[in-house]
Amino acid sequence: MKKPSRRDAGIAAAVVSAEAPITLKLDNAPMSDIARALASGQVTATALTKAYLARIEAYDRNGPALNSVRALNLDALGIAGKLDDTKPSARRPLAGIPILVKDNIATGDKQPTTAGSLALEGARARRDATVVKLLRKAGAVILGKANLTEFANILAADMPAGYSSLGGQVKNPYAPALMDDRGIPVVPPGGSSAGSAVAVAAGLCAASIGTETSGSLLYPASQNGLVTVKPTVGLVSRAGIVPIAHSQDTAGPMTRTVRDAAMLLNVLAAEDPLDPATERQRRPVDYSADLATDAMRGARIGVPSDPADPLNDRYYGKLPPRSAKVMADAIKVLEDLGAIIVRANMPTLGWIGGPGTSMSVLNRNPLSRNRGNLAAPPIVFLYELKHDLNLYLRDWATNTEMKTMADIVAFNEVNAETALRFGQDLFLAANLTRGDLSEREYKSARAMDLLSAKTRGMDAYMNQHKLDAVLFPGSGGCVISAKAGYPSVIVPGRFHFGSRRQGHARLSARRHLRGPCLERAPAAASGLRL
């Protein structure tokens, strides 16, 4: 791929609009501002794409070497060139906007889809995943594939967030040099969608798409000061995503602002004949329609805390002082905007998930602090993993000799020195299941999951207290959750609900990417504003 010139990168680095003066600095430019610049004709898709490629070269491949982008799309510049005369519009709202997708989301082009596994190196997909198809239809430039925790963190117990045998270790952009004696980040990049989150935080793309089964969107967004949406299963199609468990897998946006997340969700949330769960979908016409200054007035927000019973205060009782302050500040913002705060505790941890829903697996991870102890992954995850992965390999994967999970397990064993730095104990456990979901223990665990969710979980809690949403602590921000059928959103600790800059966190990793490591990066040569 031709290296971006200083002139081309500089064009996209600073853009001024005559109608509404804005300066685009790609290290923290919201996607909505980028769309405005494209629509006004003051920047082109080609210039943007070249500028992001220059930033990837400067910060992901060199300098702090964040390692968040596993592979680039060799056709990205060609796609961008064809979109230079197409402006973002209601029909194509993402026209010319460069976006990264997680490397467990299929693309039916020259890009590999590997889930970060050496066993799937070079594997491609027969066609685009539905979410990619929708992005292309909306005009997005698929810039490349983001690195991830291998197989979305279902390969081994205690695998570090953001590590894959094929892509290596993703670093948190706020502390890229802090590594422990095992070469594991002291400040994790968070969750299996680590690369998707880090790339947005470091300004390597306008937005990205990650996936979640349990925390893989929410955690990396929190760790990187971003906004995400974890959609309820059925809101966004699962077709073409390398799976963990069909009962919980979903894809969602990683963005800088709430408005950006709403823009992407407008594109992604669509019925899909390849995914029956989407037939029951409920969604508004426009997720951004209610981003108004008085949007929170009268909303009932639950705070699941019980200060009078600290041993039973599952979510707030043990927060460290800094986290407690973030949550107190968030609650005050909501109150100032007119929300009604309802303080009411949720059931104890013993009821979350319910009895008989986890499996004991011996932790054989050679670098785990808990090696030799028992891990307790959900039964549903491990049983659905073998069943669903085998279907993906059969129906979607091409250009690979891996036809079943058993093939991947065998490959990893033969290539253990490079493929199994952290082992594969969870894959080994999953591979021992029948793979047809006929086992009694799976059916029981699945039934208990559903019972707990309906009678002791989020929906029951919200119905009991007549809530519109619930505010949970996150590792670096807060999670706003809604009932099944609606999305959950995570926002950073610094945000502005209901203001003109709806949800703009404006957090940037740039102030943390300084010092000798940055000085070695060819940032100046690529004409980027730091």
PEHUUR-V295873 format. One record per residue. N is the residue number from 1. RES is the residue in three letters. SS is DSSP state (@ for helix, = for strand, . for the rest). Layout:
BEGIN
n: [N & N]
res: [RES & RES]
ss: [SS & SS]
END
This chain:
BEGIN
n: [1 & 2 & 3 & 4 & 5 & 6 & 7 & 8 & 9 & 10 & 11 & 12 & 13 & 14 & 15 & 16 & 17 & 18 & 19 & 20 & 21 & 22 & 23 & 24 & 25 & 26 & 27 & 28 & 29 & 30 & 31 & 32 & 33 & 34 & 35 & 36 & 37 & 38 & 39 & 40 & 41 & 42 & 43 & 44 & 45 & 46 & 47 & 48 & 49 & 50 & 51 & 52 & 53 & 54 & 55 & 56 & 57 & 58 & 59 & 60 & 61 & 62 & 63 & 64 & 65 & 66 & 67 & 68 & 69 & 70 & 71 & 72 & 73 & 74 & 75 & 76 & 77 & 78 & 79 & 80 & 81 & 82 & 83 & 84 & 85 & 86 & 87 & 88 & 89 & 90 & 91 & 92 & 93 & 94 & 95 & 96 & 97 & 98 & 99 & 100 & 101 & 102 & 103 & 104 & 105 & 106 & 107 & 108 & 109 & 110 & 111 & 112 & 113 & 114 & 115 & 116 & 117 & 118 & 119 & 120 & 121 & 122 & 123 & 124 & 125 & 126 & 127 & 128 & 129 & 130 & 131 & 132 & 133 & 134 & 135 & 136 & 137 & 138 & 139 & 140 & 141 & 142 & 143 & 144 & 145 & 146 & 147 & 148 & 149 & 150 & 151 & 152 & 153 & 154 & 155 & 156 & 157 & 158 & 159 & 160 & 161 & 162 & 163 & 164 & 165 & 166 & 167 & 168 & 169 & 170 & 171 & 172 & 173 & 174 & 175 & 176 & 177 & 178 & 179 & 180 & 181 & 182 & 183 & 184 & 185 & 186 & 187 & 188 & 189 & 190 & 191 & 192 & 193 & 194 & 195 & 196 & 197 & 198 & 199 & 200 & 201 & 202 & 203 & 204 & 205 & 206 & 207 & 208 & 209 & 210 & 211 & 212 & 213 & 214 & 215 & 216 & 217 & 218 & 219 & 220 & 221 & 222 & 223 & 224 & 225 & 226 & 227 & 228 & 229 & 230 & 231 & 232 & 233 & 234 & 235 & 236 & 237 & 238 & 239 & 240 & 241 & 242 & 243 & 244 & 245 & 246 & 247 & 248 & 249 & 250 & 251 & 252 & 253 & 254 & 255 & 256 & 257 & 258 & 259 & 260 & 261 & 262 & 263 & 264 & 265 & 266 & 267 & 268 & 269 & 270 & 271 & 272 & 273 & 274 & 275 & 276 & 277 & 278 & 279 & 280 & 281 & 282 & 283 & 284 & 285 & 286 & 287 & 288 & 289 & 290 & 291 & 292 & 293 & 294 & 295 & 296 & 297 & 298 & 299 & 300 & 301 & 302 & 303 & 304 & 305 & 306 & 307 & 308 & 309 & 310 & 311 & 312 & 313 & 314 & 315 & 316 & 317 & 318 & 319 & 320 & 321 & 322 & 323 & 324 & 325 & 326 & 327 & 328 & 329 & 330 & 331 & 332 & 333 & 334 & 335 & 336 & 337 & 338 & 339 & 340 & 341 & 342 & 343 & 344 & 345 & 346 & 347 & 348 & 349 & 350 & 351 & 352 & 353 & 354 & 355 & 356 & 357 & 358 & 359 & 360 & 361 & 362 & 363 & 364 & 365 & 366 & 367 & 368 & 369 & 370 & 371 & 372 & 373 & 374 & 375 & 376 & 377 & 378 & 379 & 380 & 381 & 382 & 383 & 384 & 385 & 386 & 387 & 388 & 389 & 390 & 391 & 392 & 393 & 394 & 395 & 396 & 397 & 398 & 399 & 400 & 401 & 402 & 403 & 404 & 405 & 406 & 407 & 408 & 409 & 410 & 411 & 412 & 413 & 414 & 415 & 416 & 417 & 418 & 419 & 420 & 421 & 422 & 423 & 424 & 425 & 426 & 427 & 428 & 429 & 430 & 431 & 432 & 433 & 434 & 435 & 436 & 437 & 438 & 439 & 440 & 441 & 442 & 443 & 444 & 445 & 446 & 447 & 448 & 449 & 450 & 451 & 452 & 453 & 454 & 455 & 456 & 457 & 458 & 459 & 460 & 461 & 462 & 463 & 464 & 465 & 466 & 467 & 468 & 469 & 470 & 471 & 472 & 473 & 474 & 475 & 476 & 477 & 478 & 479 & 480 & 481 & 482 & 483 & 484 & 485 & 486 & 487 & 488 & 489 & 490 & 491 & 492 & 493 & 494 & 495 & 496 & 497 & 498 & 499 & 500 & 501 & 502 & 503 & 504 & 505 & 506 & 507 & 508 & 509 & 510 & 511 & 512 & 513 & 514 & 515 & 516 & 517 & 518 & 519 & 520 & 521 & 522 & 523 & 524 & 525 & 526 & 527 & 528 & 529 & 530]
res: [MET & LYS & LYS & PRO & SER & ARG & ARG & ASP & ALA & GLY & ILE & ALA & ALA & ALA & VAL & VAL & SER & ALA & GLU & ALA & PRO & ILE & THR & LEU & LYS & LEU & ASP & ASN & ALA & PRO & MET & SER & ASP & ILE & ALA & ARG & ALA & LEU & ALA & SER & GLY & GLN & VAL & THR & ALA & THR & ALA & LEU & THR & LYS & ALA & TYR & LEU & ALA & ARG & ILE & GLU & ALA & TYR & ASP & ARG & ASN & GLY & PRO & ALA & LEU & ASN & SER & VAL & ARG & ALA & LEU & ASN & LEU & ASP & ALA & LEU & GLY & ILE & ALA & GLY & LYS & LEU & ASP & ASP & THR & LYS & PRO & SER & ALA & ARG & ARG & PRO & LEU & ALA & GLY & ILE & PRO & ILE & LEU & VAL & LYS & ASP & ASN & ILE & ALA & THR & GLY & ASP & LYS & GLN & PRO & THR & THR & ALA & GLY & SER & LEU & ALA & LEU & GLU & GLY & ALA & ARG & ALA & ARG & ARG & ASP & ALA & THR & VAL & VAL & LYS & LEU & LEU & ARG & LYS & ALA & GLY & ALA & VAL & ILE & LEU & GLY & LYS & ALA & ASN & LEU & THR & GLU & PHE & ALA & ASN & ILE & LEU & ALA & ALA & ASP & MET & PRO & ALA & GLY & TYR & SER & SER & LEU & GLY & GLY & GLN & VAL & LYS & ASN & PRO & TYR & ALA & PRO & ALA & LEU & MET & ASP & ASP & ARG & GLY & ILE & PRO & VAL & VAL & PRO & PRO & GLY & GLY & SER & SER & ALA & GLY & SER & ALA & VAL & ALA & VAL & ALA & ALA & GLY & LEU & CYS & ALA & ALA & SER & ILE & GLY & THR & GLU & THR & SER & GLY & SER & LEU & LEU & TYR & PRO & ALA & SER & GLN & ASN & GLY & LEU & VAL & THR & VAL & LYS & PRO & THR & VAL & GLY & LEU & VAL & SER & ARG & ALA & GLY & ILE & VAL & PRO & ILE & ALA & HIS & SER & GLN & ASP & THR & ALA & GLY & PRO & MET & THR & ARG & THR & VAL & ARG & ASP & ALA & ALA & MET & LEU & LEU & ASN & VAL & LEU & ALA & ALA & GLU & ASP & PRO & LEU & ASP & PRO & ALA & THR & GLU & ARG & GLN & ARG & ARG & PRO & VAL & ASP & TYR & SER & ALA & ASP & LEU & ALA & THR & ASP & ALA & MET & ARG & GLY & ALA & ARG & ILE & GLY & VAL & PRO & SER & ASP & PRO & ALA & ASP & PRO & LEU & ASN & ASP & ARG & TYR & TYR & GLY & LYS & LEU & PRO & PRO & ARG & SER & ALA & LYS & VAL & MET & ALA & ASP & ALA & ILE & LYS & VAL & LEU & GLU & ASP & LEU & GLY & ALA & ILE & ILE & VAL & ARG & ALA & ASN & MET & PRO & THR & LEU & GLY & TRP & ILE & GLY & GLY & PRO & GLY & THR & SER & MET & SER & VAL & LEU & ASN & ARG & ASN & PRO & LEU & SER & ARG & ASN & ARG & GLY & ASN & LEU & ALA & ALA & PRO & PRO & ILE & VAL & PHE & LEU & TYR & GLU & LEU & LYS & HIS & ASP & LEU & ASN & LEU & TYR & LEU & ARG & ASP & TRP & ALA & THR & ASN & THR & GLU & MET & LYS & THR & MET & ALA & ASP & ILE & VAL & ALA & PHE & ASN & GLU & VAL & ASN & ALA & GLU & THR & ALA & LEU & ARG & PHE & GLY & GLN & ASP & LEU & PHE & LEU & ALA & ALA & ASN & LEU & THR & ARG & GLY & ASP & LEU & SER & GLU & ARG & GLU & TYR & LYS & SER & ALA & ARG & ALA & MET & ASP & LEU & LEU & SER & ALA & LYS & THR & ARG & GLY & MET & ASP & ALA & TYR & MET & ASN & GLN & HIS & LYS & LEU & ASP & ALA & VAL & LEU & PHE & PRO & GLY & SER & GLY & GLY & CYS & VAL & ILE & SER & ALA & LYS & ALA & GLY & TYR & PRO & SER & VAL & ILE & VAL & PRO & GLY & ARG & PHE & HIS & PHE & GLY & SER & ARG & ARG & GLN & GLY & HIS & ALA & ARG & LEU & SER & ALA & ARG & ARG & HIS & LEU & ARG & GLY & PRO & CYS & LEU & GLU & ARG & ALA & PRO & ALA & ALA & ALA & SER & GLY & LEU & ARG & LEU]
ss: [. & . & . & . & . & @ & @ & @ & @ & @ & @ & @ & @ & . & . & . & . & . & . & . & . & . & . & . & . & . & . & . & . & . & @ & @ & @ & @ & @ & @ & @ & @ & @ & . & . & . & . & . & @ & @ & @ & @ & @ & @ & @ & @ & @ & @ & @ & @ & @ & @ & @ & @ & @ & . & . & . & . & . & . & . & = & = & = & = & . & . & . & @ & @ & @ & @ & @ & @ & @ & . & . & . & . & . & . & . & . & . & . & . & . & . & . & . & = & = & = & = & = & . & . & = & . & . & . & . & . & . & . & . & . & . & . & . & @ & @ & @ & . & . & . & = & = & . & . & . & . & @ & @ & @ & @ & @ & @ & @ & @ & . & . & . & = & = & = & = & = & = & . & . & . & @ & @ & @ & . & . & . & . & . & . & . & . & . & . & = & = & . & . & . & = & = & . & . & . & . & . & . & . & . & . & = & . & . & . & . & . & = & . & . & . & . & . & . & . & . & @ & @ & @ & @ & @ & @ & @ & @ & . & . & . & . & . & = & = & = & = & = & = & . & . & . & . & . & @ & @ & @ & @ & @ & @ & . & . & . & = & = & = & = & . & . & = & . & . & = & . & . & . & . & = & . & . & . & . & . & . & . & . & = & = & = & = & = & = & . & . & @ & @ & @ & @ & @ & @ & @ & @ & @ & @ & @ & . & . & . & = & . & . & = & @ & @ & @ & @ & @ & . & . & . & . & . & . & . & . & . & . & . & . & . & . & . & . & . & . & . & = & = & = & = & . & . & . & . & . & . & @ & @ & @ & . & . & . & . & . & . & . & . & @ & @ & @ & @ & @ & @ & @ & @ & @ & @ & @ & @ & @ & @ & @ & @ & . & . & . & = & = & = & = & . & . & . & . & . & @ & @ & @ & . & . & . & . & . & . & = & . & . & = & = & . & . & . & . & . & . & . & . & . & . & . & = & = & . & . & = & @ & @ & @ & @ & @ & @ & @ & @ & @ & @ & @ & @ & @ & @ & @ & @ & @ & . & = & = & . & . & . & . & . & . & @ & @ & @ & @ & @ & @ & @ & @ & @ & @ & . & @ & @ & @ & @ & . & . & . & . & . & @ & @ & @ & @ & @ & @ & @ & . & . & . & . & . & . & . & . & @ & @ & @ & @ & @ & @ & @ & @ & @ & @ & @ & @ & @ & @ & @ & @ & . & . & @ & @ & @ & @ & @ & @ & @ & @ & . & . & . & = & = & = & = & = & . & . & . & = & = & = & = & = & . & . & . & . & . & . & = & = & = & = & = & . & . & . & . & . & . & . & . & . & . & . & . & . & . & . & . & @ & @ & @ & @ & . & . & . & @ & @ & @ & @ & . & . & . & . & @ & @ & @ & . & . & . & .]
END
